Amino acid sequence: MVTRQWDWRNSHKPLTDPGDPSEAGQSSLSRRLIMIWLVGTLVLLPVDILSFPLNMNAVDFWILMALPFLWLSFARERYVISFPYMIPMWIILLASFASTFAAPAPKNSLVVILKEVYAYVWFVTLTAILVKLSARDFRRVLVVWLAMVFVHGLVIVGQFISPDFWRLTARLAGSLKDYAIYRPAGLFVNANSAAFFQLLGFVPLVLASPSRKTVISLGILLLPTMLLTGSMGAAVALATGLTAATIAVLLSGRLAIIIKMFVRLAIAVSLIGGLVYLVVSYNERFQEHIERILIGRADRSSEGRFDLWQRGVDAFVDYNVYILGVGPENFRVVDPAGTDNQLHNDILAFSVERGLLGALGLVFFAIVAVSRAAYMVVICNRYPDRARLSVVVFLAAIVAALIESLTHQVFHFRELWLVLAVQEAMLYRMTNSESGAESTIRPLNGTPDPRRGLVPQPNVMGDRLHLAN
Protein backbone atom coordinates (compact mmCIF):
# COMPACT_ATOMS: atom_id res chain seq x y z
CA MET A 1 0.00 0.00 0.00
CA VAL A 2 1.38 3.38 -0.99
CA THR A 3 1.01 6.33 1.33
CA ARG A 4 1.41 9.97 0.39
CA GLN A 5 1.78 13.28 2.13
CA TRP A 6 -0.78 15.99 1.58
CA ASP A 7 1.16 19.01 0.36
CA TRP A 8 -0.90 22.02 -0.71
CA ARG A 9 2.22 23.64 -2.13
CA ASN A 10 2.67 21.06 -4.88
CA SER A 11 -0.58 19.16 -5.06
CA HIS A 12 -4.07 19.94 -6.28
CA LYS A 13 -5.66 16.70 -5.10
CA PRO A 14 -8.84 17.00 -3.06
CA LEU A 15 -8.99 16.20 0.62
CA THR A 16 -11.57 13.53 -0.10
CA ASP A 17 -11.06 10.66 -2.43
CA PRO A 18 -11.36 11.87 -6.06
CA GLY A 19 -13.49 8.84 -6.76
CA ASP A 20 -15.87 9.53 -3.94
CA PRO A 21 -19.40 10.08 -5.24
CA SER A 22 -19.82 13.02 -2.89
CA GLU A 23 -16.93 14.81 -4.58
CA ALA A 24 -18.20 13.98 -8.05
CA GLY A 25 -21.63 15.28 -7.17
CA GLN A 26 -20.38 18.59 -5.89
CA SER A 27 -20.91 21.15 -8.64
CA SER A 28 -18.35 23.76 -9.58
CA LEU A 29 -20.94 26.42 -8.71
CA SER A 30 -21.26 24.95 -5.22
CA ARG A 31 -17.49 25.00 -4.76
CA ARG A 32 -17.30 28.61 -5.92
CA LEU A 33 -20.06 29.68 -3.53
CA ILE A 34 -18.33 27.89 -0.66
CA MET A 35 -15.04 29.62 -1.48
CA ILE A 36 -16.81 32.99 -1.62
CA TRP A 37 -18.31 32.28 1.80
CA LEU A 38 -14.94 31.24 3.22
CA VAL A 39 -13.13 34.26 1.80
CA GLY A 40 -15.86 36.61 3.02
CA THR A 41 -15.64 35.08 6.49
CA LEU A 42 -11.88 35.61 6.65
CA VAL A 43 -12.11 39.16 5.31
CA LEU A 44 -14.74 40.14 7.88
CA LEU A 45 -13.18 38.24 10.79
CA PRO A 46 -11.09 41.18 12.12
CA VAL A 47 -13.83 43.78 11.51
CA ASP A 48 -15.04 44.22 15.07
CA ILE A 49 -15.65 47.98 15.13
CA LEU A 50 -19.16 47.72 13.67
CA SER A 51 -21.59 46.78 16.43
CA PHE A 52 -24.86 44.90 15.98
CA PRO A 53 -27.57 43.58 18.32
CA LEU A 54 -26.73 40.71 20.71
CA ASN A 55 -23.04 41.68 20.58
CA MET A 56 -22.76 40.34 17.05
CA ASN A 57 -20.29 41.45 14.40
CA ALA A 58 -20.42 41.75 10.64
CA VAL A 59 -18.78 38.34 10.25
CA ASP A 60 -21.55 36.73 12.33
CA PHE A 61 -24.22 37.93 9.92
CA TRP A 62 -22.15 36.68 6.99
CA ILE A 63 -21.75 33.27 8.63
CA LEU A 64 -25.38 32.96 9.69
CA MET A 65 -26.57 33.91 6.22
CA ALA A 66 -24.99 30.75 4.76
CA LEU A 67 -25.29 28.22 7.59
CA PRO A 68 -28.83 26.99 6.71
CA PHE A 69 -27.88 26.46 3.06
CA LEU A 70 -24.67 24.68 4.02
CA TRP A 71 -26.53 22.26 6.28
CA LEU A 72 -29.06 21.63 3.55
CA SER A 73 -26.16 20.69 1.28
CA PHE A 74 -24.93 18.30 3.99
CA ALA A 75 -28.21 16.43 3.59
CA ARG A 76 -27.54 15.95 -0.12
CA GLU A 77 -23.86 15.02 -0.03
CA ARG A 78 -21.58 13.00 2.23
CA TYR A 79 -19.74 15.18 4.71
CA VAL A 80 -17.59 14.23 7.66
CA ILE A 81 -18.98 15.69 10.88
CA SER A 82 -16.50 15.83 13.74
CA PHE A 83 -17.48 15.25 17.37
CA PRO A 84 -14.24 15.40 19.41
CA TYR A 85 -15.36 18.52 21.30
CA MET A 86 -18.96 17.39 21.77
CA ILE A 87 -18.61 16.05 25.33
CA PRO A 88 -16.84 19.12 26.79
CA MET A 89 -19.30 21.41 24.99
CA TRP A 90 -22.24 19.46 26.43
CA ILE A 91 -20.77 19.81 29.92
CA ILE A 92 -20.24 23.54 29.42
CA LEU A 93 -23.75 24.09 28.07
CA LEU A 94 -25.32 21.93 30.78
CA ALA A 95 -23.56 23.97 33.49
CA SER A 96 -24.52 27.19 31.72
CA PHE A 97 -28.22 26.31 31.50
CA ALA A 98 -28.34 25.13 35.10
CA SER A 99 -26.63 28.30 36.33
CA THR A 100 -28.99 30.46 34.31
CA PHE A 101 -31.97 29.46 36.49
CA ALA A 102 -30.34 31.08 39.52
CA ALA A 103 -28.80 34.01 37.65
CA PRO A 104 -29.82 37.55 38.69
CA ALA A 105 -29.84 38.52 35.01
CA PRO A 106 -30.85 35.36 33.08
CA LYS A 107 -31.13 37.27 29.81
CA ASN A 108 -27.37 37.86 29.86
CA SER A 109 -26.81 34.15 30.34
CA LEU A 110 -29.12 33.14 27.51
CA VAL A 111 -27.31 35.47 25.11
CA VAL A 112 -23.97 33.86 26.04
CA ILE A 113 -25.36 30.35 25.64
CA LEU A 114 -26.77 31.26 22.24
CA LYS A 115 -23.37 32.59 21.16
CA GLU A 116 -21.60 29.43 22.29
CA VAL A 117 -24.03 27.16 20.46
CA TYR A 118 -23.55 29.30 17.37
CA ALA A 119 -19.74 29.16 17.70
CA TYR A 120 -19.77 25.37 17.98
CA VAL A 121 -22.15 24.92 15.04
CA TRP A 122 -19.93 27.21 12.96
CA PHE A 123 -16.86 25.22 14.00
CA VAL A 124 -18.45 21.90 12.98
CA THR A 125 -19.65 23.38 9.69
CA LEU A 126 -16.31 24.96 8.91
CA THR A 127 -14.47 21.71 9.63
CA ALA A 128 -16.76 19.75 7.30
CA ILE A 129 -16.24 22.35 4.55
CA LEU A 130 -12.45 22.44 4.94
CA VAL A 131 -12.23 18.65 4.75
CA LYS A 132 -13.93 18.75 1.34
CA LEU A 133 -11.63 21.39 -0.15
CA SER A 134 -8.96 20.55 -2.68
CA ALA A 135 -5.39 21.17 -1.61
CA ARG A 136 -5.25 24.24 -3.86
CA ASP A 137 -8.39 25.76 -2.35
CA PHE A 138 -7.24 24.92 1.15
CA ARG A 139 -4.03 26.82 0.55
CA ARG A 140 -6.02 29.74 -0.86
CA VAL A 141 -7.98 29.88 2.36
CA LEU A 142 -4.75 30.02 4.36
CA VAL A 143 -3.32 32.72 2.09
CA VAL A 144 -6.45 34.87 2.41
CA TRP A 145 -6.35 34.46 6.19
CA LEU A 146 -2.68 35.44 6.24
CA ALA A 147 -3.32 38.41 3.94
CA MET A 148 -6.01 39.72 6.31
CA VAL A 149 -3.60 39.36 9.24
CA PHE A 150 -1.09 41.60 7.47
CA VAL A 151 -3.75 44.06 6.29
CA HIS A 152 -4.97 44.31 9.86
CA GLY A 153 -1.35 44.69 10.96
CA LEU A 154 -0.93 47.65 8.62
CA VAL A 155 -3.97 49.28 10.24
CA ILE A 156 -2.35 48.80 13.67
CA VAL A 157 0.93 50.31 12.48
CA GLY A 158 -0.96 53.20 10.87
CA GLN A 159 -2.81 53.89 14.12
CA PHE A 160 0.47 53.90 16.04
CA ILE A 161 2.12 56.30 13.62
CA SER A 162 -0.85 58.64 13.10
CA PRO A 163 -3.11 59.68 16.01
CA ASP A 164 -5.50 61.18 13.44
CA PHE A 165 -5.92 57.80 11.78
CA TRP A 166 -6.49 56.21 15.18
CA ARG A 167 -9.18 58.81 16.00
CA LEU A 168 -10.95 57.96 12.74
CA THR A 169 -11.14 54.24 13.51
CA ALA A 170 -11.91 54.88 17.19
CA ARG A 171 -14.92 57.00 16.23
CA LEU A 172 -16.23 54.17 14.07
CA ALA A 173 -15.95 51.87 17.07
CA GLY A 174 -17.44 54.45 19.44
CA SER A 175 -14.49 54.20 21.85
CA LEU A 176 -12.61 57.47 21.45
CA LYS A 177 -10.25 58.19 24.36
CA ASP A 178 -7.34 60.46 25.10
CA TYR A 179 -5.06 59.94 22.11
CA ALA A 180 -1.92 60.45 24.19
CA ILE A 181 -2.35 57.07 25.88
CA TYR A 182 -4.28 55.14 23.25
CA ARG A 183 -3.40 51.61 22.26
CA PRO A 184 -3.71 50.68 18.58
CA ALA A 185 -6.54 48.19 18.22
CA GLY A 186 -6.74 47.81 14.45
CA LEU A 187 -10.31 47.05 13.42
CA PHE A 188 -11.18 45.72 16.88
CA VAL A 189 -12.73 47.66 19.73
CA ASN A 190 -10.24 46.23 22.21
CA ALA A 191 -6.48 46.23 21.69
CA ASN A 192 -6.09 42.86 23.42
CA SER A 193 -8.50 41.28 20.92
CA ALA A 194 -6.47 42.76 18.08
CA ALA A 195 -3.28 41.34 19.58
CA PHE A 196 -4.85 37.87 19.88
CA PHE A 197 -5.91 37.97 16.24
CA GLN A 198 -2.35 38.84 15.23
CA LEU A 199 -0.96 36.16 17.55
CA LEU A 200 -2.99 33.39 15.91
CA GLY A 201 -1.97 34.81 12.53
CA PHE A 202 1.25 32.83 12.93
CA VAL A 203 -0.79 29.68 12.17
CA PRO A 204 -1.51 30.48 8.49
CA LEU A 205 1.94 32.04 8.22
CA VAL A 206 3.70 28.79 9.14
CA LEU A 207 1.30 26.56 7.20
CA ALA A 208 1.17 28.55 3.95
CA SER A 209 4.78 29.77 3.68
CA PRO A 210 6.88 27.90 1.11
CA SER A 211 10.08 27.84 3.21
CA ARG A 212 11.50 28.45 6.68
CA LYS A 213 13.22 31.59 5.44
CA THR A 214 9.87 33.00 4.40
CA VAL A 215 8.36 32.07 7.76
CA ILE A 216 11.12 33.91 9.62
CA SER A 217 11.02 36.95 7.34
CA LEU A 218 7.25 37.37 7.48
CA GLY A 219 7.19 36.46 11.17
CA ILE A 220 9.57 39.31 11.95
CA LEU A 221 7.19 41.65 10.12
CA LEU A 222 4.14 40.22 11.88
CA LEU A 223 5.58 40.44 15.40
CA PRO A 224 5.63 44.27 15.69
CA THR A 225 1.97 44.47 14.62
CA MET A 226 1.13 42.42 17.72
CA LEU A 227 3.51 44.23 20.08
CA LEU A 228 2.32 47.70 19.08
CA THR A 229 -1.08 46.91 20.62
CA GLY A 230 0.63 46.96 24.00
CA SER A 231 -0.78 43.57 24.98
CA MET A 232 1.61 42.01 27.45
CA GLY A 233 -0.58 38.92 27.68
CA ALA A 234 -0.18 38.26 23.96
CA ALA A 235 3.60 38.73 24.21
CA VAL A 236 3.87 36.22 27.07
CA ALA A 237 1.54 33.83 25.23
CA LEU A 238 3.69 34.00 22.09
CA ALA A 239 6.85 33.27 24.07
CA THR A 240 5.18 30.33 25.82
CA GLY A 241 3.78 28.92 22.57
CA LEU A 242 7.19 29.22 20.91
CA THR A 243 8.76 27.41 23.87
CA ALA A 244 6.22 24.59 23.60
CA ALA A 245 6.90 24.24 19.87
CA THR A 246 10.66 24.23 20.48
CA ILE A 247 10.36 21.48 23.09
CA ALA A 248 8.16 19.41 20.76
CA VAL A 249 10.69 19.73 17.94
CA LEU A 250 13.58 18.86 20.26
CA LEU A 251 11.75 15.77 21.50
CA SER A 252 11.33 14.83 17.86
CA GLY A 253 15.10 14.73 17.47
CA ARG A 254 15.26 17.77 15.18
CA LEU A 255 17.97 19.72 17.03
CA ALA A 256 19.61 20.85 13.78
CA ILE A 257 16.39 22.51 12.63
CA ILE A 258 16.05 24.41 15.90
CA ILE A 259 19.64 25.65 15.75
CA LYS A 260 19.30 26.84 12.15
CA MET A 261 16.01 28.61 12.81
CA PHE A 262 17.27 30.36 15.93
CA VAL A 263 20.41 31.53 14.14
CA ARG A 264 18.34 32.94 11.26
CA LEU A 265 15.86 34.42 13.71
CA ALA A 266 18.62 36.10 15.71
CA ILE A 267 20.10 37.64 12.57
CA ALA A 268 16.73 38.85 11.31
CA VAL A 269 15.73 40.27 14.72
CA SER A 270 19.05 42.07 15.04
CA LEU A 271 18.75 43.69 11.63
CA ILE A 272 15.10 44.71 11.85
CA GLY A 273 15.32 45.54 15.56
CA GLY A 274 18.26 47.84 14.87
CA LEU A 275 16.32 49.55 12.10
CA VAL A 276 13.27 50.04 14.33
CA TYR A 277 15.48 51.37 17.12
CA LEU A 278 16.97 53.98 14.81
CA VAL A 279 13.53 55.11 13.68
CA VAL A 280 12.11 55.30 17.21
CA SER A 281 15.19 56.95 18.71
CA TYR A 282 14.75 59.95 16.40
CA ASN A 283 11.06 60.40 17.27
CA GLU A 284 10.30 61.48 20.83
CA ARG A 285 6.55 60.87 20.49
CA PHE A 286 7.15 57.26 19.42
CA GLN A 287 9.41 56.72 22.43
CA GLU A 288 6.87 58.12 24.89
CA HIS A 289 4.04 56.16 23.29
CA ILE A 290 5.90 52.85 23.49
CA GLU A 291 6.85 53.50 27.11
CA ARG A 292 3.23 54.30 28.00
CA ILE A 293 1.60 51.25 26.42
CA LEU A 294 4.33 48.67 27.08
CA ILE A 295 6.03 49.76 30.30
CA GLY A 296 4.08 52.59 31.91
CA ARG A 297 0.85 50.62 32.26
CA ALA A 298 2.42 47.39 33.55
CA ASP A 299 1.96 48.07 37.28
CA ARG A 300 -1.50 49.56 36.85
CA SER A 301 -2.65 46.67 34.67
CA SER A 302 -1.29 44.03 37.07
CA GLU A 303 -2.86 45.64 40.13
CA GLY A 304 -6.20 45.93 38.33
CA ARG A 305 -6.13 42.26 37.33
CA PHE A 306 -5.26 41.04 40.83
CA ASP A 307 -8.00 43.16 42.39
CA LEU A 308 -10.53 41.90 39.83
CA TRP A 309 -9.55 38.27 40.38
CA GLN A 310 -9.80 38.70 44.15
CA ARG A 311 -13.36 39.96 43.75
CA GLY A 312 -14.06 36.93 41.56
CA VAL A 313 -12.75 34.55 44.22
CA ASP A 314 -14.83 36.37 46.85
CA ALA A 315 -17.95 36.00 44.71
CA PHE A 316 -17.19 32.29 44.24
CA VAL A 317 -17.10 31.81 48.03
CA ASP A 318 -19.85 34.24 49.05
CA TYR A 319 -22.41 32.89 46.59
CA ASN A 320 -21.58 29.21 47.23
CA VAL A 321 -21.20 28.50 43.53
CA TYR A 322 -19.14 25.35 43.93
CA ILE A 323 -21.38 23.28 41.65
CA LEU A 324 -23.45 25.88 39.80
CA GLY A 325 -22.38 29.47 39.22
CA VAL A 326 -24.07 32.86 39.27
CA GLY A 327 -24.84 32.55 35.55
CA PRO A 328 -22.82 33.28 32.40
CA GLU A 329 -22.03 36.99 32.04
CA ASN A 330 -23.48 37.65 35.50
CA PHE A 331 -20.32 38.50 37.41
CA ARG A 332 -20.83 42.06 36.18
CA VAL A 333 -24.16 42.03 38.05
CA VAL A 334 -22.95 40.56 41.36
CA ASP A 335 -19.58 42.36 41.44
CA PRO A 336 -19.77 44.63 44.50
CA ALA A 337 -17.38 47.11 42.87
CA GLY A 338 -19.91 47.71 40.10
CA THR A 339 -17.20 48.22 37.49
CA ASP A 340 -19.07 46.22 34.79
CA ASN A 341 -15.87 44.30 34.07
CA GLN A 342 -15.42 40.71 33.01
CA LEU A 343 -13.03 38.61 35.08
CA HIS A 344 -10.38 38.54 32.33
CA ASN A 345 -9.59 34.90 33.10
CA ASP A 346 -11.47 32.07 31.43
CA ILE A 347 -11.04 29.41 34.11
CA LEU A 348 -11.98 31.83 36.91
CA ALA A 349 -14.92 33.21 34.92
CA PHE A 350 -16.23 29.69 34.23
CA SER A 351 -15.83 28.75 37.91
CA VAL A 352 -17.68 31.82 39.20
CA GLU A 353 -20.37 31.99 36.53
CA ARG A 354 -20.93 28.26 35.80
CA GLY A 355 -19.55 26.56 38.88
CA LEU A 356 -17.03 23.74 39.04
CA LEU A 357 -19.04 21.77 36.48
CA GLY A 358 -18.50 24.50 33.90
CA ALA A 359 -14.82 24.78 34.81
CA LEU A 360 -14.51 21.00 34.36
CA GLY A 361 -16.00 21.31 30.88
CA LEU A 362 -13.53 24.04 29.97
CA VAL A 363 -10.57 21.98 31.24
CA PHE A 364 -11.81 18.97 29.26
CA PHE A 365 -12.14 21.19 26.18
CA ALA A 366 -8.53 22.37 26.56
CA ILE A 367 -7.27 18.80 27.06
CA VAL A 368 -8.96 17.67 23.85
CA ALA A 369 -7.47 20.59 21.89
CA VAL A 370 -3.93 20.05 23.21
CA SER A 371 -4.06 16.27 22.81
CA ARG A 372 -5.14 16.52 19.17
CA ALA A 373 -2.41 19.04 18.42
CA ALA A 374 0.15 16.78 20.09
CA TYR A 375 -1.18 13.80 18.13
CA MET A 376 -0.46 15.65 14.88
CA VAL A 377 3.18 16.01 15.97
CA VAL A 378 3.33 12.31 16.84
CA ILE A 379 2.04 11.38 13.38
CA CYS A 380 4.58 13.72 11.78
CA ASN A 381 7.41 12.09 13.72
CA ARG A 382 6.39 8.49 13.05
CA TYR A 383 5.13 8.95 9.51
CA PRO A 384 6.93 11.93 7.94
CA ASP A 385 5.37 11.07 4.58
CA ARG A 386 1.99 12.09 5.98
CA ALA A 387 2.72 15.57 7.33
CA ARG A 388 5.29 18.32 7.55
CA LEU A 389 6.85 19.50 10.79
CA SER A 390 4.94 22.76 10.34
CA VAL A 391 1.95 21.12 12.07
CA VAL A 392 3.72 21.88 15.36
CA VAL A 393 2.30 25.39 14.97
CA PHE A 394 -1.06 24.07 16.22
CA LEU A 395 0.47 22.95 19.49
CA ALA A 396 2.16 26.35 19.82
CA ALA A 397 -1.07 28.21 19.02
CA ILE A 398 -3.23 26.27 21.48
CA VAL A 399 -0.67 26.57 24.28
CA ALA A 400 -0.45 30.30 23.54
CA ALA A 401 -4.26 30.58 23.63
CA LEU A 402 -4.34 28.81 27.01
CA ILE A 403 -1.79 31.26 28.41
CA GLU A 404 -3.73 34.18 26.92
CA SER A 405 -6.89 32.86 28.58
CA LEU A 406 -5.28 33.44 32.00
CA THR A 407 -5.42 37.21 31.50
CA HIS A 408 -8.28 37.54 28.98
CA GLN A 409 -11.44 35.61 28.16
CA VAL A 410 -10.80 34.12 24.72
CA PHE A 411 -13.21 31.16 24.65
CA HIS A 412 -15.67 33.05 22.42
CA PHE A 413 -13.06 34.46 20.03
CA ARG A 414 -13.85 33.33 16.50
CA GLU A 415 -10.21 33.14 15.42
CA LEU A 416 -9.60 30.50 18.10
CA TRP A 417 -12.44 28.36 16.73
CA LEU A 418 -11.02 28.91 13.24
CA VAL A 419 -7.66 27.49 14.34
CA LEU A 420 -9.42 24.46 15.85
CA ALA A 421 -11.38 23.88 12.63
CA VAL A 422 -8.23 24.02 10.48
CA GLN A 423 -6.51 21.64 12.89
CA GLU A 424 -9.38 19.15 12.66
CA ALA A 425 -9.41 19.27 8.85
CA MET A 426 -5.67 18.68 8.62
CA LEU A 427 -5.74 15.93 11.23
CA TYR A 428 -8.45 14.16 9.26
CA ARG A 429 -6.29 14.28 6.14
CA MET A 430 -3.23 13.05 8.01
CA THR A 431 -5.10 10.02 9.35
CA ASN A 432 -6.63 9.27 5.95
CA SER A 433 -3.56 9.71 3.74
CA GLU A 434 -3.46 6.71 1.48
CA SER A 435 -3.84 5.84 -2.16
CA GLY A 436 -7.01 6.91 -3.92
CA ALA A 437 -7.90 3.31 -4.73
CA GLU A 438 -8.11 2.37 -1.07
CA SER A 439 -9.31 5.64 0.41
CA THR A 440 -12.50 5.76 2.42
CA ILE A 441 -14.06 8.54 4.43
CA ARG A 442 -13.39 8.04 8.12
CA PRO A 443 -14.29 10.15 11.12
CA LEU A 444 -12.06 12.91 12.43
CA ASN A 445 -12.31 11.34 15.84
CA GLY A 446 -12.50 7.69 14.81
CA THR A 447 -9.98 4.92 15.10
CA PRO A 448 -7.60 4.92 12.11
CA ASP A 449 -7.27 1.82 9.97
CA PRO A 450 -4.80 -0.50 11.76
CA ARG A 451 -3.37 -1.50 8.37
CA ARG A 452 -1.85 1.96 8.20
CA GLY A 453 0.08 1.49 11.42
CA LEU A 454 -1.23 4.64 13.06
CA VAL A 455 -1.62 4.65 16.82
CA PRO A 456 -5.38 4.34 17.46
CA GLN A 457 -7.06 7.36 19.02
CA PRO A 458 -9.89 7.03 21.51
CA ASN A 459 -13.20 7.21 19.72
CA VAL A 460 -14.77 10.01 21.78
CA MET A 461 -18.29 9.86 20.39
CA GLY A 462 -18.36 6.77 18.20
CA ASP A 463 -18.28 6.82 14.43
CA ARG A 464 -18.68 10.00 12.44
CA LEU A 465 -22.05 11.05 11.21
CA HIS A 466 -22.76 10.96 7.47
CA LEU A 467 -25.69 13.20 6.63
CA ALA A 468 -27.10 11.61 3.51
CA ASN A 469 -30.45 11.19 1.78
N, C-alpha and C positions, 0 to 999 in steps of 0.2 A: 504494500500500500504506500502510495506516495503522498507525503505531506507537503504543504507549501505555506509560506508566510504571507500574510496579507500586508501588502505595501502600497499605500495610496500614492506614493511618489512615482511608481513605475507600473502600476497595474490599474486596469479599468474594469476589473471583474466585479460583479455584484457581491454584496455580503451574503445573499442567499444563493442557493444553487441555481445556475443559469437554466437548468432544466426543470426547475420547480414550476408547477402550473401557476402558482400565485404570482411569480415574477413574469411569466409569459402573459398573464391576464392583466397586468398592470399597464394601462395605456400611457403613451408618452405625454398626453395632456395631464393625466393624473400626476405623473412625476414632476412635470413643470409646475403645477399648482402647489405641490408639496414643497418644492424648492423655493417657490415664491414665499410660501408661508414661513419656512425656516429662515430665509434671508430677512424677511420683515421682522421676525421675532428677534433676531440678533441685532438688527439695526435699532430697534426700539428698546432693547434691553437696558441700556444705560440712561434712557430718557426718563428721569424721575421727577423733573421739575414741574411737569404738568399734573395737577392733582385732579382726581375724579372721586365720585362717591365711593364709600366703603373702603377708602384708602387704596383705591386701585390706580394703576398707571396705564399709560397708553399701550404698553406691551400686553397688559392683561386683556384689554378689549380686543386686541389683534389675535391673541391666543384663543379667547373664548369664541370669537367669531367663527373659527375653523373647527373647534373641537367636536361639535355634533356631526359635521360632515366627515371628519376623520374616523369617528367611531362607526358611522354608517358604512364607510369603506372597509372597516375591519370585519364587518358582517359578511362582506362579499368576497374577501380575499383572506388568505392564511397569513396571520401575523403572530409573531412571538410576543406574548405578554409576560412580563417579568414580575415575580412576586417576592424577591428576597427581602424587601423592606416592609412587607405586608404586616407581619406580626408586630414589629415595633410601632408601626403607624396605628394599628388597632389598639395597642396599649395606650398610646398617647391620646388617641381620640376618645377612648373609653374614660380615661382619667379626666379629660377635658369636659366631656358631657356631664360626668358625675359631679365635678366641681362647679359646673355652671348652675346647678340647682340651688347651691348655697351662696352663690356670688351676689354681692350687693348691686352689681350692675350686669345682669345676665346678658343684656344686649351686646355689651363689649365682648363677652365670651363667645357668643354665637357668631359674631363677625370673624373672630380669630379662627374658630373651628371651620367656618366656611372657607376661609383662605387656605387653611391647611389641607382640606379635602381637595380644593382646586389645585394646589401645588402638587399633590401626589398624583392626581389624575393627569395633569400636564406631564409630569415626569414619566409615568407609564406610557403615555401616548408618544412622547418624544423618543423614548427608548425604542418602541416598536417601529417608529418611522426611521430612525437612524440605522436600525438593523437591516432594513430593506434597501438602503441606499447603495449605489455602486461605489466603488473605491474613489472614483473621480469626484462624484458628488459629495461624498463624505469629506474629502479634502477641501472642496469648495466651501463647505460649511465651516470648517476650521479656519480657513483663510478669511472668510467674512467676519467671523468672530474676532480673529486677531486684528483685522483692519479696524473694527469698531473700537477695540481696546486702544489702538494707537490714535485714532481720531479723538476719542475721549481724552487721551493723554495730552493731545495738543490743546484741547480746551482748558485742561488743568494748567498747563504751562502758560497759556495766554492769560488766564485769570491771575496767575502769580505775577506775571510781568506787568499787566495793565489793570490797575484798580477800576478804570472805567469799564473795561470788558467784564470784570467781575460784577460790578454794579448791575450791568445789563442782565446777566444771567440770574443774579440774585433777585432782581425785581420779578423776573418770570416765575421764580420759585416762591416768591412772597416771603423771603427771609433776609431782607436787607439789614445789615448790621454795620457797625463802625468799620470802615474799610481799613483802618490802620492795624486791626488785629484779625482780619478775616483769614479764613483758611480756604484755599481753592477746593471746590467740591465738584468741578466739572458740570455734568448735567444732572447731578444728584442734589437733593436738598441738604444732605448731611455729608460732610467731608469724609467721615469714617466709612460710609457706604461706598463712596467713590474710590477710596483706597482699597477696599475689599474687592471691588470689581477689577481694579488694576492688578491686584495680587493674584487673583485666579486667572488673569490674562496670560500668566506664564504657562498654563496648560495648553492652549492652542499654539502658543509660541514654540514649545518643545515638540509638540506632535507634528506640526505642519512644516517646520523648518527643514530644509534639505541637508543641513550639516551642523556639526557642533560649533563651527566657527560662526555660522549664521545665528545660532541660538545665543551665543555669548554676545555677539555684536548687538542684536536686537534687544537682548535682555538688559544690556547696559543702558540702552535708550529707554527701555520701559521702566527701569527702576526709579529714576528721578520723578516720573509722573506719579508714582505712588508716594514717594517721600515728600513731595511738595504739598500734599494734603495735610501734612503734620500729624498723621496717624501713627502714634508710637506702637499701638497694638498690631497694626499691619506689619510694621518693621520687625517686631519681635516674632510675629507669626511666620514671616518669610524666612528669617534666620533659622527658626525651629524646623520648618518644612525642608529647608535646604540641608540641615543637619540630618534629618531622617532619611532623605534621599541618599546622602553621602554614606551613611551607615549601611543602607540597603545595598548600595553598589559595592562597598567594601566587603560585605558578607558574601557577595556574589563572586568574589575573587577578581574584581576588575580594578585593582589598585592603579594600574598604568593609566586607565581612563581618567580616574580622579586626579592624578598628578598632572596630566596634560591639561585638563580643564581648569584646574586651579592656577596653573602657570599662565594660561591664556587669559583667564579672568583677572588675575593680578595685573597683567600688562595692560589690558583694556581699561580696568578701573583706574590705574595710575594715569594713563593718558587722558581719559575723559574727565576724571576727577581733577586733574591739574588744570584742564581747560575751564571747567566750571569754577574752580577756585579763582582763576584769574578774572573771569567775568564778574563774579560776586564781589571780589575784593575791591573792584573799581566802582562799585555802586553801593552807596551807604544804605539806601532804602532796602535793597535786597538783603543786606547783612542783618539789618534790624528785623526785617520780616521773618527771615529764617530763624533768628534767635527767639522771636516771639512764639512762633508756632511749633518749633521743635524743642526748645530748651526752656523758654520762659514760662510755658504753661504746664511743665512736667509736674511740679509740686502741687499746683492747684488741681490739676486733673487727677492725680493720685489721691489726694485728700478727699476730693468729691466722690470718687469711686468707693473708697473705704467707708465713708460715711453712709453712702447709699446702700452698700452691701450689709452694713451693720443694721440698718433699718429693715432690710429684707429678712435678716436672721431673726430680728425681734418680732416681725410679723409672723414668721414661721412658728415661733414659740407661743406668742400671745394668742394666736387664732387656732392653735392646736390642729394644724393642717398636716399632720404626719402621714395620713393616708390620702385625704382629699384636700385640695388647696382652696384658696379664696376665689378661684375662677380665673381663666385666661384673661390677661389684660386688665386685671382688677387690682393689682398692687397700687396703681395710680390712685385708686379710690380709697384704699385702706391706709395708705402711707400717711402717717401723722404729720409729716413735714409739709404735705400738700404741694409738692414741687411738680407733680404731673410727669414724673420721670419713670422710664422703665428701669429695670434693675441692671441692665448692661452686663448680664452674665446669664447665659442660657441655662446652665444647670441649676443656678440659684432661682432663676425666674420660674423654671418648671417645678421646682420643689415647693416654692411659695404659692404659686398659682394653680398647680395641679397635683400637689402632694407628692409623696414618695413614689406612688404608682406612675405618675407622669415622668418623674425623674428617671425611674427605671426604664421606661419606654425610650427616653432620649439616649440613655447609656447604651441600650440594646441597639438602637439605630446607629450610633457611632461605631459600635463594635462590628456591625455588619459592613459598614462602609470601609473601615480600616482593613478588615479581614479580606474583603474582595479586592482591594487595592494591593494588599500583600500577596494574594494568590496570583495576581497578574505577574508580579515580579518572580514568583516561584516558577510559573510556566515559562517565563522568558529565560530563566537560568537553566531549566531542565530541557527545554525544547526551543533553542534559539531560532529554529526555522519557523516558529509560529509567531514570534513577536520581537520587536526591537527593545533595547534597553530603555528607550524613551518612555515606556509605560510607567517607569518609576515616578514620573511626574504626578501621577494620581495619588500615590502614597504621600508625596510631599504636599500636594494641595489639600488633602483631607486632614493631615496632621496640622497644617497651617490653619485650616478652618477651625479645628478644635481649639487651638491656642487662641485664635481670634474670638471664639465664642466665650472665652473667659472674661473678656472686657467689653464685648458687644453681643447683642442678640442677633445671630445670623441664620437661625433655623429657617426663617421665612424668605431669605434672600434667594431670588430666582437664579442667580448665577451659580450658587452652590448646587441647586437641583439640576442645572444644566451640566455641571461637571459630573455629577452622579449618573446622569443619563448617558453621557458620552462614555463613561467608564463601563457601564453595563453593556452598551452596544459593542465596544471593543472586546470585552471579556467574552461575550457570546461568540464573536468571530474567532477568538483565540482558541476556544474550546470546541470549535466546529471547523477547524482548518484541515480539510482533507480534500482528496480529489473529487471533482464534480460528479464522477460516476457513482461514488459511494456516499455523497453528502446527503444528509437528512436534516430537517429542522429539529433542533433540540432546545430545551428550555434554557434560559439564562441561568436559572438556579438549579438545574437538574444535574443528575450524575452523568459525567461524560462517558463515552463509549470506552469500556475497558480495553478494547483492541488498540486504542490509541495510546495507551500507557499513561494517560493523565491521572493524577491523584484524584480520586473521587471527592466531590464536595458534598456536604450535607444537603439533602433536598429539603429546603426550608418549608415549602408549601406544596410538595408533591409536584407532579408534572405540570408543564406549562399549559396555558389555556389557548387553544386554537379557536378563534371565533370564525365559524364558517357557516354556510347555508345549511 
